[in-house]
């Protein structure tokens, strides 16, 4: 699906309702919500640390092996770097990506 194309939402299909959804706009709204979630976590004293990111990765992926795989795999969102490399200088960026994955927002 290319940029600017419309999606048809099937929510409410049982009731015979459909609506067009502007994909880039909907995607942008989800990203704003995810980024706000990471910022709220920081604001309420949920300090982001390497340890909290490791715990969040384990919670998100469900096993130490899968969490390690994600942390050590080059990621296009991190310009080809691994999350383990990026966490050295951008804790919030890695945390935000884990929040996105947890919310089902993939880029």
Secondary structure, DSSP 8 states (H G I E B T S, - for coil): --TT-EEEE-TTGGGT--EEEEHHHHHHHHHHHHHHHHHHHHHTT----HHHHHHHHHHHHSSHHHHHHHHHS--GGGTT--HHHHTTT-HHHHHHHHHHHHTT---
